[in-house]
Amino acid sequence: MGNRRIRVMRVIARMNVGGPALQVTALTRGLDPEVFDHRVLCGRVGPGEADYVALCAPDLGVQRVPGLGSSVRPADDVRALAALTSAMREFRPHIVHTHTAKAGVLGRTAALLAGVPVRVHTFHGHLLHGYFSPPKTRAIVYTERALAARTDHLVAVGGKVRDDLISAGIGRPGQFHVVPPGTDLGPLPDRATARRALGLPADAPVVAYVGRVTGIKRPDRFLDVARAVRREIPAVRFLVCGDGDLLPELIAAAGDLGGALLALGWRADVETIYAAADLVLLTSDNEGMPISLIEAGLAGLPVVATRVGGVPEVVQDGVTGLLATTRPPELAAHTVRLLREERLRLRMGRHARAWTAERFSADRLVADIRELYTSIAVGKGWWPASLLEEKESR
């Protein structure tokens, strides 16, 4: 495109290990640099969080913005807003694309102050259920409604996320684009090698959890399920790959499991966890489109998960895994069933790999966002309409 390159500034609160950081990384790496000129602005990760850039993407070249973290602190927020506005006036982006809640507020406000032509925001989930008190939730809804009215395009990672937001009066149906997450998983070591690396018995049933250990993920429910499963299958082992504010509490409460639970912290070689596991367990109260379940599918693992948020859009119940209510006995029964029925478990794993690779690849994510940006560029007259016409004629 030469001098027609579209300048995109991507703003995210922090690049902690998780879905939003993976999506930002995939888009920054995947969109053609001869067509798109990128900047990624983010804050620092918080205590108990792993920095995805340092751990997995040192090539990304992000620009750190002081005060742009997850915590709401008025002085820091004003400082971050000023820094974002200044950076936008210097870079002069055609598009500001924000990710995560706080970055969505500060990034879109800065874009308005800096006169950026197009504002896009991705909802990787939402904060409508299970996060805050009713008064705080109402304040969040009012803020998001006001910002949506000044946003050109809203991206939701799933249909359920979009529908929940529209029901709350956030955005109009015509503003939304449903773009499911996309990611890749590196080569998996063989099962025996992975288990040796983690110090696991070669023949023990293994259940894995990958993600933040925090309230909305319900580590207490995970432990209840683990205890119930262990009563039925004493040899079972549980892997927890992640960190968070409730990890010390989880470790302390897991003492009665007698060493059956192994807390690994964040690891760059998450493929080793999936290679060692027989299935993945998720016990959350709320989810957007959980990347850990997408990675499990790419690894050929079935999952047992609560039927919340966008989980049913990732897991085909009875085909690629088993979904349940939030009741621990039901989750435990599904887990025991899959551990005992090897043929069922392997069949679901094969279906999961095929389904996930088709629907949730990084290439598909990049193609969807490239199409959105192209339609914006053509609509604004930055690129010729022939670009869209060529695509439609293929």
Contacts in CASP RR format, 6 or more apart in sequence:
PFRMAT RR
TARGET T0000
AUTHOR 0000-0000-0000
METHOD contacts of the structure
MODEL  1
MGNRRIRVMRVIARMNVGGPALQVTALTRGLDPEVFDHRVLCGRVGPGEA
DYVALCAPDLGVQRVPGLGSSVRPADDVRALAALTSAMREFRPHIVHTHT
AKAGVLGRTAALLAGVPVRVHTFHGHLLHGYFSPPKTRAIVYTERALAAR
TDHLVAVGGKVRDDLISAGIGRPGQFHVVPPGTDLGPLPDRATARRALGL
PADAPVVAYVGRVTGIKRPDRFLDVARAVRREIPAVRFLVCGDGDLLPEL
IAAAGDLGGALLALGWRADVETIYAAADLVLLTSDNEGMPISLIEAGLAG
LPVVATRVGGVPEVVQDGVTGLLATTRPPELAAHTVRLLREERLRLRMGR
HARAWTAERFSADRLVADIRELYTSIAVGKGWWPASLLEEKESR
1 34 0 8 1.000
1 35 0 8 1.000
1 383 0 8 1.000
2 34 0 8 1.000
4 382 0 8 1.000
4 383 0 8 1.000
5 34 0 8 1.000
5 35 0 8 1.000
5 36 0 8 1.000
5 37 0 8 1.000
6 35 0 8 1.000
6 36 0 8 1.000
6 37 0 8 1.000
6 94 0 8 1.000
6 95 0 8 1.000
6 373 0 8 1.000
6 377 0 8 1.000
6 382 0 8 1.000
6 383 0 8 1.000
7 36 0 8 1.000
7 37 0 8 1.000
7 39 0 8 1.000
7 91 0 8 1.000
7 92 0 8 1.000
7 93 0 8 1.000
7 94 0 8 1.000
7 95 0 8 1.000
8 31 0 8 1.000
8 36 0 8 1.000
8 37 0 8 1.000
8 38 0 8 1.000
8 39 0 8 1.000
8 93 0 8 1.000
8 94 0 8 1.000
8 95 0 8 1.000
8 96 0 8 1.000
8 97 0 8 1.000
8 373 0 8 1.000
9 38 0 8 1.000
9 39 0 8 1.000
9 41 0 8 1.000
9 87 0 8 1.000
9 88 0 8 1.000
9 91 0 8 1.000
9 93 0 8 1.000
9 95 0 8 1.000
9 96 0 8 1.000
9 97 0 8 1.000
9 116 0 8 1.000
10 24 0 8 1.000
10 27 0 8 1.000
10 28 0 8 1.000
10 38 0 8 1.000
10 39 0 8 1.000
10 40 0 8 1.000
10 41 0 8 1.000
10 97 0 8 1.000
10 98 0 8 1.000
10 99 0 8 1.000
11 41 0 8 1.000
11 42 0 8 1.000
11 68 0 8 1.000
11 84 0 8 1.000
11 96 0 8 1.000
11 97 0 8 1.000
11 98 0 8 1.000
11 99 0 8 1.000
11 103 0 8 1.000
11 104 0 8 1.000
11 106 0 8 1.000
11 107 0 8 1.000
11 110 0 8 1.000
12 20 0 8 1.000
12 21 0 8 1.000
12 24 0 8 1.000
12 40 0 8 1.000
12 41 0 8 1.000
12 42 0 8 1.000
12 43 0 8 1.000
12 98 0 8 1.000
12 99 0 8 1.000
12 100 0 8 1.000
12 103 0 8 1.000
13 42 0 8 1.000
13 43 0 8 1.000
13 68 0 8 1.000
13 69 0 8 1.000
13 70 0 8 1.000
13 99 0 8 1.000
13 100 0 8 1.000
13 101 0 8 1.000
13 102 0 8 1.000
13 103 0 8 1.000
14 42 0 8 1.000
14 43 0 8 1.000
14 44 0 8 1.000
14 45 0 8 1.000
14 46 0 8 1.000
14 49 0 8 1.000
14 68 0 8 1.000
14 69 0 8 1.000
14 70 0 8 1.000
14 100 0 8 1.000
15 21 0 8 1.000
15 24 0 8 1.000
15 42 0 8 1.000
15 43 0 8 1.000
15 45 0 8 1.000
15 51 0 8 1.000
15 52 0 8 1.000
15 53 0 8 1.000
15 57 0 8 1.000
15 60 0 8 1.000
15 62 0 8 1.000
16 45 0 8 1.000
16 46 0 8 1.000
16 49 0 8 1.000
16 50 0 8 1.000
16 51 0 8 1.000
16 52 0 8 1.000
17 49 0 8 1.000
17 50 0 8 1.000
17 51 0 8 1.000
17 52 0 8 1.000
17 55 0 8 1.000
17 56 0 8 1.000
17 211 0 8 1.000
17 242 0 8 1.000
17 266 0 8 1.000
18 52 0 8 1.000
18 211 0 8 1.000
18 212 0 8 1.000
18 291 0 8 1.000
19 124 0 8 1.000
19 181 0 8 1.000
19 183 0 8 1.000
19 291 0 8 1.000
20 99 0 8 1.000
20 100 0 8 1.000
20 122 0 8 1.000
20 124 0 8 1.000
21 52 0 8 1.000
21 53 0 8 1.000
21 57 0 8 1.000
22 52 0 8 1.000
22 181 0 8 1.000
22 182 0 8 1.000
22 183 0 8 1.000
22 291 0 8 1.000
23 99 0 8 1.000
23 122 0 8 1.000
23 124 0 8 1.000
23 181 0 8 1.000
23 182 0 8 1.000
23 183 0 8 1.000
23 365 0 8 1.000
24 40 0 8 1.000
24 99 0 8 1.000
25 52 0 8 1.000
25 56 0 8 1.000
25 57 0 8 1.000
25 60 0 8 1.000
26 182 0 8 1.000
26 183 0 8 1.000
26 184 0 8 1.000
26 362 0 8 1.000
26 365 0 8 1.000
26 366 0 8 1.000
27 365 0 8 1.000
27 366 0 8 1.000
27 369 0 8 1.000
28 38 0 8 1.000
28 40 0 8 1.000
28 60 0 8 1.000
29 60 0 8 1.000
30 362 0 8 1.000
30 366 0 8 1.000
31 38 0 8 1.000
31 366 0 8 1.000
31 369 0 8 1.000
31 370 0 8 1.000
31 373 0 8 1.000
32 370 0 8 1.000
36 373 0 8 1.000
39 63 0 8 1.000
39 87 0 8 1.000
39 91 0 8 1.000
39 93 0 8 1.000
40 60 0 8 1.000
40 61 0 8 1.000
40 62 0 8 1.000
40 63 0 8 1.000
41 62 0 8 1.000
41 63 0 8 1.000
41 64 0 8 1.000
41 65 0 8 1.000
41 68 0 8 1.000
41 84 0 8 1.000
41 87 0 8 1.000
42 62 0 8 1.000
42 63 0 8 1.000
42 64 0 8 1.000
42 65 0 8 1.000
42 68 0 8 1.000
42 103 0 8 1.000
43 64 0 8 1.000
43 65 0 8 1.000
43 66 0 8 1.000
43 67 0 8 1.000
43 68 0 8 1.000
43 69 0 8 1.000
43 80 0 8 1.000
44 51 0 8 1.000
44 64 0 8 1.000
44 67 0 8 1.000
44 69 0 8 1.000
45 51 0 8 1.000
46 69 0 8 1.000
46 70 0 8 1.000
47 245 0 8 1.000
48 243 0 8 1.000
48 244 0 8 1.000
48 245 0 8 1.000
48 247 0 8 1.000
49 212 0 8 1.000
49 243 0 8 1.000
49 244 0 8 1.000
50 242 0 8 1.000
50 243 0 8 1.000
50 265 0 8 1.000
50 266 0 8 1.000
53 60 0 8 1.000
53 61 0 8 1.000
53 62 0 8 1.000
55 266 0 8 1.000
55 268 0 8 1.000
56 268 0 8 1.000
63 87 0 8 1.000
65 80 0 8 1.000
65 83 0 8 1.000
65 84 0 8 1.000
65 87 0 8 1.000
66 76 0 8 1.000
66 79 0 8 1.000
66 80 0 8 1.000
66 83 0 8 1.000
67 73 0 8 1.000
67 76 0 8 1.000
67 77 0 8 1.000
67 79 0 8 1.000
67 80 0 8 1.000
68 80 0 8 1.000
68 83 0 8 1.000
68 84 0 8 1.000
68 102 0 8 1.000
68 103 0 8 1.000
68 106 0 8 1.000
69 76 0 8 1.000
69 80 0 8 1.000
69 102 0 8 1.000
70 100 0 8 1.000
70 102 0 8 1.000
72 102 0 8 1.000
77 102 0 8 1.000
77 106 0 8 1.000
80 106 0 8 1.000
81 106 0 8 1.000
81 107 0 8 1.000
81 109 0 8 1.000
81 110 0 8 1.000
81 113 0 8 1.000
84 106 0 8 1.000
84 107 0 8 1.000
84 110 0 8 1.000
85 110 0 8 1.000
85 113 0 8 1.000
85 114 0 8 1.000
88 96 0 8 1.000
88 110 0 8 1.000
88 111 0 8 1.000
88 114 0 8 1.000
88 115 0 8 1.000
88 116 0 8 1.000
89 114 0 8 1.000
93 111 0 8 1.000
93 116 0 8 1.000
94 116 0 8 1.000
94 117 0 8 1.000
94 118 0 8 1.000
94 376 0 8 1.000
94 377 0 8 1.000
94 380 0 8 1.000
94 382 0 8 1.000
95 116 0 8 1.000
95 117 0 8 1.000
95 118 0 8 1.000
95 119 0 8 1.000
95 120 0 8 1.000
95 373 0 8 1.000
95 376 0 8 1.000
96 107 0 8 1.000
96 108 0 8 1.000
96 110 0 8 1.000
96 111 0 8 1.000
96 116 0 8 1.000
96 118 0 8 1.000
96 119 0 8 1.000
96 120 0 8 1.000
97 120 0 8 1.000
97 121 0 8 1.000
97 122 0 8 1.000
98 104 0 8 1.000
98 107 0 8 1.000
98 108 0 8 1.000
98 119 0 8 1.000
98 120 0 8 1.000
98 121 0 8 1.000
98 122 0 8 1.000
99 121 0 8 1.000
99 122 0 8 1.000
99 124 0 8 1.000
100 124 0 8 1.000
101 127 0 8 1.000
101 140 0 8 1.000
104 121 0 8 1.000
104 147 0 8 1.000
105 143 0 8 1.000
105 147 0 8 1.000
108 119 0 8 1.000
108 121 0 8 1.000
108 147 0 8 1.000
108 150 0 8 1.000
108 151 0 8 1.000
109 147 0 8 1.000
111 119 0 8 1.000
112 119 0 8 1.000
112 150 0 8 1.000
117 380 0 8 1.000
118 152 0 8 1.000
118 153 0 8 1.000
118 376 0 8 1.000
118 380 0 8 1.000
119 150 0 8 1.000
119 151 0 8 1.000
119 152 0 8 1.000
119 153 0 8 1.000
120 151 0 8 1.000
120 152 0 8 1.000
120 153 0 8 1.000
120 154 0 8 1.000
120 155 0 8 1.000
120 372 0 8 1.000
120 376 0 8 1.000
121 147 0 8 1.000
121 148 0 8 1.000
121 151 0 8 1.000
121 153 0 8 1.000
121 154 0 8 1.000
121 155 0 8 1.000
122 154 0 8 1.000
122 155 0 8 1.000
122 156 0 8 1.000
122 157 0 8 1.000
122 179 0 8 1.000
123 154 0 8 1.000
123 155 0 8 1.000
123 156 0 8 1.000
123 157 0 8 1.000
123 161 0 8 1.000
123 162 0 8 1.000
123 165 0 8 1.000
124 157 0 8 1.000
124 181 0 8 1.000
124 288 0 8 1.000
124 289 0 8 1.000
125 156 0 8 1.000
125 157 0 8 1.000
125 161 0 8 1.000
125 287 0 8 1.000
125 288 0 8 1.000
125 289 0 8 1.000
126 161 0 8 1.000
126 164 0 8 1.000
126 165 0 8 1.000
126 288 0 8 1.000
127 137 0 8 1.000
127 140 0 8 1.000
128 137 0 8 1.000
128 140 0 8 1.000
128 141 0 8 1.000
128 164 0 8 1.000
128 165 0 8 1.000
128 168 0 8 1.000
129 164 0 8 1.000
129 285 0 8 1.000
129 286 0 8 1.000
130 216 0 8 1.000
130 285 0 8 1.000
130 286 0 8 1.000
131 137 0 8 1.000
131 216 0 8 1.000
131 286 0 8 1.000
132 140 0 8 1.000
141 168 0 8 1.000
141 169 0 8 1.000
141 170 0 8 1.000
144 165 0 8 1.000
144 168 0 8 1.000
144 170 0 8 1.000
145 168 0 8 1.000
145 169 0 8 1.000
145 170 0 8 1.000
145 171 0 8 1.000
148 154 0 8 1.000
148 170 0 8 1.000
148 171 0 8 1.000
148 172 0 8 1.000
148 175 0 8 1.000
149 171 0 8 1.000
151 171 0 8 1.000
151 175 0 8 1.000
152 175 0 8 1.000
152 376 0 8 1.000
153 175 0 8 1.000
153 177 0 8 1.000
153 372 0 8 1.000
153 376 0 8 1.000
154 165 0 8 1.000
154 171 0 8 1.000
154 175 0 8 1.000
154 176 0 8 1.000
154 177 0 8 1.000
155 176 0 8 1.000
155 177 0 8 1.000
155 178 0 8 1.000
155 179 0 8 1.000
155 369 0 8 1.000
155 372 0 8 1.000
156 162 0 8 1.000
156 165 0 8 1.000
156 176 0 8 1.000
156 177 0 8 1.000
156 178 0 8 1.000
156 179 0 8 1.000
157 178 0 8 1.000
157 179 0 8 1.000
157 180 0 8 1.000
157 181 0 8 1.000
157 288 0 8 1.000
157 289 0 8 1.000
158 178 0 8 1.000
158 179 0 8 1.000
158 180 0 8 1.000
158 288 0 8 1.000
158 289 0 8 1.000
158 310 0 8 1.000
158 313 0 8 1.000
159 178 0 8 1.000
159 310 0 8 1.000
159 313 0 8 1.000
160 288 0 8 1.000
160 309 0 8 1.000
160 310 0 8 1.000
160 312 0 8 1.000
160 313 0 8 1.000
161 288 0 8 1.000
161 289 0 8 1.000
161 309 0 8 1.000
161 310 0 8 1.000
162 176 0 8 1.000
162 178 0 8 1.000
164 309 0 8 1.000
165 171 0 8 1.000
165 176 0 8 1.000
166 172 0 8 1.000
166 173 0 8 1.000
166 176 0 8 1.000
177 368 0 8 1.000
177 372 0 8 1.000
179 365 0 8 1.000
179 368 0 8 1.000
179 369 0 8 1.000
179 372 0 8 1.000
180 289 0 8 1.000
180 313 0 8 1.000
180 359 0 8 1.000
180 360 0 8 1.000
180 364 0 8 1.000
180 365 0 8 1.000
181 289 0 8 1.000
181 291 0 8 1.000
181 294 0 8 1.000
181 360 0 8 1.000
181 365 0 8 1.000
182 294 0 8 1.000
182 360 0 8 1.000
182 361 0 8 1.000
182 362 0 8 1.000
182 364 0 8 1.000
182 365 0 8 1.000
183 291 0 8 1.000
183 294 0 8 1.000
183 295 0 8 1.000
183 298 0 8 1.000
183 360 0 8 1.000
183 361 0 8 1.000
183 362 0 8 1.000
183 365 0 8 1.000
184 298 0 8 1.000
184 361 0 8 1.000
184 362 0 8 1.000
185 270 0 8 1.000
185 271 0 8 1.000
185 274 0 8 1.000
185 295 0 8 1.000
185 298 0 8 1.000
185 299 0 8 1.000
186 271 0 8 1.000
187 271 0 8 1.000
188 194 0 8 1.000
188 271 0 8 1.000
188 272 0 8 1.000
188 274 0 8 1.000
188 275 0 8 1.000
188 299 0 8 1.000
189 197 0 8 1.000
189 271 0 8 1.000
189 272 0 8 1.000
189 275 0 8 1.000
190 275 0 8 1.000
191 275 0 8 1.000
191 276 0 8 1.000
192 202 0 8 1.000
193 275 0 8 1.000
194 272 0 8 1.000
194 273 0 8 1.000
194 275 0 8 1.000
194 276 0 8 1.000
195 201 0 8 1.000
195 202 0 8 1.000
195 206 0 8 1.000
195 276 0 8 1.000
197 272 0 8 1.000
197 276 0 8 1.000
198 239 0 8 1.000
198 262 0 8 1.000
198 264 0 8 1.000
198 272 0 8 1.000
198 273 0 8 1.000
198 276 0 8 1.000
200 206 0 8 1.000
200 237 0 8 1.000
200 262 0 8 1.000
200 276 0 8 1.000
201 235 0 8 1.000
201 237 0 8 1.000
203 235 0 8 1.000
204 235 0 8 1.000
204 236 0 8 1.000
204 237 0 8 1.000
205 233 0 8 1.000
205 235 0 8 1.000
205 236 0 8 1.000
205 237 0 8 1.000
205 278 0 8 1.000
205 339 0 8 1.000
206 236 0 8 1.000
206 237 0 8 1.000
206 238 0 8 1.000
206 239 0 8 1.000
206 276 0 8 1.000
206 277 0 8 1.000
206 278 0 8 1.000
207 226 0 8 1.000
207 229 0 8 1.000
207 236 0 8 1.000
207 237 0 8 1.000
207 238 0 8 1.000
207 239 0 8 1.000
207 277 0 8 1.000
207 278 0 8 1.000
207 279 0 8 1.000
207 280 0 8 1.000
207 281 0 8 1.000
207 335 0 8 1.000
207 339 0 8 1.000
208 238 0 8 1.000
208 239 0 8 1.000
208 240 0 8 1.000
208 241 0 8 1.000
208 273 0 8 1.000
208 274 0 8 1.000
208 276 0 8 1.000
208 277 0 8 1.000
208 279 0 8 1.000
208 280 0 8 1.000
208 281 0 8 1.000
208 296 0 8 1.000
208 301 0 8 1.000
209 222 0 8 1.000
209 238 0 8 1.000
209 239 0 8 1.000
209 240 0 8 1.000
209 241 0 8 1.000
209 280 0 8 1.000
209 281 0 8 1.000
209 282 0 8 1.000
209 283 0 8 1.000
209 292 0 8 1.000
210 241 0 8 1.000
210 242 0 8 1.000
210 270 0 8 1.000
210 273 0 8 1.000
210 274 0 8 1.000
210 280 0 8 1.000
210 292 0 8 1.000
210 295 0 8 1.000
210 296 0 8 1.000
211 217 0 8 1.000
211 241 0 8 1.000
211 242 0 8 1.000
211 292 0 8 1.000
212 242 0 8 1.000
212 243 0 8 1.000
212 244 0 8 1.000
213 219 0 8 1.000
213 240 0 8 1.000
213 242 0 8 1.000
213 243 0 8 1.000
213 244 0 8 1.000
213 245 0 8 1.000
213 246 0 8 1.000
213 247 0 8 1.000
213 250 0 8 1.000
214 244 0 8 1.000
214 245 0 8 1.000
214 246 0 8 1.000
215 245 0 8 1.000
215 246 0 8 1.000
215 285 0 8 1.000
216 284 0 8 1.000
216 285 0 8 1.000
216 286 0 8 1.000
217 282 0 8 1.000
217 283 0 8 1.000
217 284 0 8 1.000
217 285 0 8 1.000
218 283 0 8 1.000
218 284 0 8 1.000
218 285 0 8 1.000
218 326 0 8 1.000
219 246 0 8 1.000
219 247 0 8 1.000
219 249 0 8 1.000
219 250 0 8 1.000
219 283 0 8 1.000
220 250 0 8 1.000
220 253 0 8 1.000
221 283 0 8 1.000
221 326 0 8 1.000
221 328 0 8 1.000
221 331 0 8 1.000
222 240 0 8 1.000
222 250 0 8 1.000
222 281 0 8 1.000
222 283 0 8 1.000
223 250 0 8 1.000
223 253 0 8 1.000
223 254 0 8 1.000
223 257 0 8 1.000
223 261 0 8 1.000
224 328 0 8 1.000
224 332 0 8 1.000
225 281 0 8 1.000
225 283 0 8 1.000
225 328 0 8 1.000
225 331 0 8 1.000
225 332 0 8 1.000
225 335 0 8 1.000
226 236 0 8 1.000
226 238 0 8 1.000
226 254 0 8 1.000
226 257 0 8 1.000
226 260 0 8 1.000
226 261 0 8 1.000
227 256 0 8 1.000
227 257 0 8 1.000
228 328 0 8 1.000
228 329 0 8 1.000
228 332 0 8 1.000
229 236 0 8 1.000
229 332 0 8 1.000
229 335 0 8 1.000
229 336 0 8 1.000
229 339 0 8 1.000
230 236 0 8 1.000
230 257 0 8 1.000
230 260 0 8 1.000
232 332 0 8 1.000
232 336 0 8 1.000
233 336 0 8 1.000
233 339 0 8 1.000
233 340 0 8 1.000
236 260 0 8 1.000
236 339 0 8 1.000
237 260 0 8 1.000
237 261 0 8 1.000
237 262 0 8 1.000
238 257 0 8 1.000
238 260 0 8 1.000
238 261 0 8 1.000
238 262 0 8 1.000
238 281 0 8 1.000
239 262 0 8 1.000
239 264 0 8 1.000
239 273 0 8 1.000
239 276 0 8 1.000
239 277 0 8 1.000
240 247 0 8 1.000
240 250 0 8 1.000
240 261 0 8 1.000
240 262 0 8 1.000
240 263 0 8 1.000
240 264 0 8 1.000
240 265 0 8 1.000
241 264 0 8 1.000
241 265 0 8 1.000
241 266 0 8 1.000
241 267 0 8 1.000
241 270 0 8 1.000
241 273 0 8 1.000
242 263 0 8 1.000
242 264 0 8 1.000
242 265 0 8 1.000
242 266 0 8 1.000
242 267 0 8 1.000
243 265 0 8 1.000
243 266 0 8 1.000
247 263 0 8 1.000
247 265 0 8 1.000
250 263 0 8 1.000
251 261 0 8 1.000
251 263 0 8 1.000
254 261 0 8 1.000
254 263 0 8 1.000
255 261 0 8 1.000
264 273 0 8 1.000
267 273 0 8 1.000
270 295 0 8 1.000
271 299 0 8 1.000
274 280 0 8 1.000
274 295 0 8 1.000
274 296 0 8 1.000
274 299 0 8 1.000
274 300 0 8 1.000
274 301 0 8 1.000
275 299 0 8 1.000
277 301 0 8 1.000
278 301 0 8 1.000
278 338 0 8 1.000
278 339 0 8 1.000
278 345 0 8 1.000
279 296 0 8 1.000
279 301 0 8 1.000
279 302 0 8 1.000
279 303 0 8 1.000
279 304 0 8 1.000
279 335 0 8 1.000
279 338 0 8 1.000
279 339 0 8 1.000
279 345 0 8 1.000
280 292 0 8 1.000
280 293 0 8 1.000
280 296 0 8 1.000
280 301 0 8 1.000
280 302 0 8 1.000
280 303 0 8 1.000
280 304 0 8 1.000
280 305 0 8 1.000
281 303 0 8 1.000
281 304 0 8 1.000
281 305 0 8 1.000
281 331 0 8 1.000
281 335 0 8 1.000
282 290 0 8 1.000
282 292 0 8 1.000
282 293 0 8 1.000
282 303 0 8 1.000
282 304 0 8 1.000
282 305 0 8 1.000
282 306 0 8 1.000
282 311 0 8 1.000
283 305 0 8 1.000
283 306 0 8 1.000
283 326 0 8 1.000
283 328 0 8 1.000
283 331 0 8 1.000
284 290 0 8 1.000
284 305 0 8 1.000
284 306 0 8 1.000
284 308 0 8 1.000
284 311 0 8 1.000
285 306 0 8 1.000
285 308 0 8 1.000
285 326 0 8 1.000
286 308 0 8 1.000
286 309 0 8 1.000
287 306 0 8 1.000
287 308 0 8 1.000
287 309 0 8 1.000
287 310 0 8 1.000
287 311 0 8 1.000
288 309 0 8 1.000
288 310 0 8 1.000
288 311 0 8 1.000
289 310 0 8 1.000
289 313 0 8 1.000
289 314 0 8 1.000
290 305 0 8 1.000
290 310 0 8 1.000
290 311 0 8 1.000
290 314 0 8 1.000
293 303 0 8 1.000
293 305 0 8 1.000
293 311 0 8 1.000
293 314 0 8 1.000
293 315 0 8 1.000
294 314 0 8 1.000
294 356 0 8 1.000
294 360 0 8 1.000
296 302 0 8 1.000
296 303 0 8 1.000
296 352 0 8 1.000
297 303 0 8 1.000
297 320 0 8 1.000
297 349 0 8 1.000
297 352 0 8 1.000
297 353 0 8 1.000
297 355 0 8 1.000
297 356 0 8 1.000
298 353 0 8 1.000
298 356 0 8 1.000
298 357 0 8 1.000
298 360 0 8 1.000
299 353 0 8 1.000
300 349 0 8 1.000
300 350 0 8 1.000
300 352 0 8 1.000
300 353 0 8 1.000
300 356 0 8 1.000
301 349 0 8 1.000
301 352 0 8 1.000
302 320 0 8 1.000
302 321 0 8 1.000
302 322 0 8 1.000
302 338 0 8 1.000
302 345 0 8 1.000
302 348 0 8 1.000
302 349 0 8 1.000
302 352 0 8 1.000
303 315 0 8 1.000
303 320 0 8 1.000
303 321 0 8 1.000
303 322 0 8 1.000
303 352 0 8 1.000
304 321 0 8 1.000
304 322 0 8 1.000
304 323 0 8 1.000
304 324 0 8 1.000
304 331 0 8 1.000
304 334 0 8 1.000
304 335 0 8 1.000
304 338 0 8 1.000
305 311 0 8 1.000
305 315 0 8 1.000
305 321 0 8 1.000
305 322 0 8 1.000
305 323 0 8 1.000
305 324 0 8 1.000
306 323 0 8 1.000
306 324 0 8 1.000
306 325 0 8 1.000
306 326 0 8 1.000
306 331 0 8 1.000
307 317 0 8 1.000
307 323 0 8 1.000
307 324 0 8 1.000
307 325 0 8 1.000
308 326 0 8 1.000
311 323 0 8 1.000
312 323 0 8 1.000
314 356 0 8 1.000
314 360 0 8 1.000
315 321 0 8 1.000
315 323 0 8 1.000
316 351 0 8 1.000
316 355 0 8 1.000
317 323 0 8 1.000
318 348 0 8 1.000
319 348 0 8 1.000
319 351 0 8 1.000
319 355 0 8 1.000
320 348 0 8 1.000
320 349 0 8 1.000
320 351 0 8 1.000
320 352 0 8 1.000
320 355 0 8 1.000
320 356 0 8 1.000
321 338 0 8 1.000
321 348 0 8 1.000
321 349 0 8 1.000
321 352 0 8 1.000
322 334 0 8 1.000
322 337 0 8 1.000
322 338 0 8 1.000
324 330 0 8 1.000
324 331 0 8 1.000
324 334 0 8 1.000
337 344 0 8 1.000
338 344 0 8 1.000
338 345 0 8 1.000
338 348 0 8 1.000
339 345 0 8 1.000
371 391 0 8 1.000
374 383 0 8 1.000
374 387 0 8 1.000
374 388 0 8 1.000
374 391 0 8 1.000
375 388 0 8 1.000
377 383 0 8 1.000
377 387 0 8 1.000
378 384 0 8 1.000
378 385 0 8 1.000
378 387 0 8 1.000
378 388 0 8 1.000
379 385 0 8 1.000
END
